[in-house]
Every structure is written in C-alpha cells, then in structure tokens.
C-alpha cells in the first residue's frame, strides 16, 4: 500500500491540500484510494465550517493524478495534468464532513491518448456512493494552446 508520504512526493498538491491518505489498489485502468481529510476541521476546501459534497471532485482529481504518477513509473516525472471538465456529476449527499471514517475514492480510465484522458470517478463511504461522474484531463495544456489560431 502506498501511503500519504508517497502520494505527497508524487503529486503537486502539498500540505493540507494533499487530501488522500493511501492507495488501496491500482491497475493500468483504475485506482482506489482512501481519505480521512474530509473530517479535518482545517481542510482547506471547507467553507462556512463545512465540506460540501462537490469537493469530492477534487478528491477524485487527486486520485487521477496519483494514477498518472503510477503509470509514469518510478524513473519518470509524471506530466502535470489539468482537469478540463466534469460531466454527469451526481451528488447523492450534501456534504462530506459529517461522515465518520474513511472515504473510498475510485477513478477508472475510460479512454485516452498521449494528451487527453477521460476518467469515470466515484467517492463512497461505508458502501454508499456519495458522488459520481466523469472528468476530462489534459496532460499537455501548452500543446493545445499552440494548436489554437
């Protein structure tokens, strides 16, 4: 199992913005991570003393970043990805901070090429889906801007 220290060393999110605790399992197609930062009163995503469910998208995006780092391998620096859109997002709860214990964050790569990846994601707690959707990630934003007239 890859822990929080490994995660922090492989994604750009640092300090309290590194939200995930560990990688549970992963393959070339998917990753599952755990998180407990949703109950931390100092969570930087909190607003008005609460953590809304839509913030689960950031948890999923970090799982996608970890997945990219794992696929890049130990010797290569992973390319920085940018979340360009989320689609079909369904929030099944209003907030995350009132749930004790760990969140389970899952991201599955649906398709992609060298620069664009489409993931399906979900965040669950104690067997209950809290939110789910799809996210598009661009790995080389500078290449896209060069293509624009």
PyMOL commands that set and color helices and strands:
alter all, ss='L'
color gray80, all
select helices_A, chain A and resi 4-10+15-17+37-39+53-72+141-147
alter helices_A, ss='H'
color red, helices_A
select strands_A, chain A and resi 2-3+22-26+30-35+82-91+103-112+116-125+128-138
alter strands_A, ss='S'
color yellow, strands_A
deselect
rebuild
show_as cartoon
